Amino acid sequence: MADVFLANLRAAIRARRLALKLTTIETACRAGIHQSAWARIETGDRDPNTETLRKVASALGWSVSRLVREAEK
């Protein structure tokens, strides 16, 4: 079940980034994380911890709760 949620979370992160027409470099800069870390989150090579998830959501203009809701759809 957690694997499905994480896959949906990654998809929501990527979809939001693309909807905003942002590159991984731009969103990583907004989040204050390295571009390779952002890319690993989107590809599933890394699961974000709570603090990173907060930074990711903020970089996308969403709250963590909004990001989670999108992942649960």
N, C-alpha and C positions, 0 to 999 in steps of 0.2 A: 504494500500500500504506500509506504514512504517513497519507494522508487517511482511510482506513478505520480505522486505529488511533486517530487523533485523534477521529473521530466516536464510536467506541466508548468512548474515555476520557471524553468529554463526557457520554455517556449514563450511564456508571458513576458519575460525579460527581453528576449530577442524581438518579439512582435512589437512591444512598446518602443524599443530603440529604433526599429525600422520605421514605425509609424511617425516617429519624431524626426526621421531622416538624419539620424546621427550615426557616426562611425563608432567602432569600438574604442578608438583612441579618444574621441570627444566625450563619450560617456564615461570612460575610465577617468579622464581628467576631472569631469564634473563630480565623480564619486570620490576622487582622491585616492584611487588605487591604480596599480600598474596595469597597462593595457593587456599584458599576458594573463594577469589574474582575472580580468574581465572576460577575456576569451575563454579561459578554462572554466569559468562559471557557466557561460553560455553553452559550451560543448559538453559539460557534465564531467569534466576532469577534476573539478573542484566543487565542493558544496559550500556555499557561503555560511559563515557563522553569523550570529545575530547582529553584530556591529557592521559587518560587511553588507548584510542584507538591508540594513537601515540606510547605508550609503548608496547602495544600488537603487533602492526605491526612491530616494531623494534625487539622485541623478536623473531619474526618469520622470520626476515631477509627481510622484505618487507617495502615499504613505505605505508603510509595511503592510498594514491591514488591507489596503486596496490591492497591493501586489498579491497578497495571499488569496484574496477573493477572486482575482483574475485566474490564479493558478487552480482554484477549486472548481471553475466552470467546466 
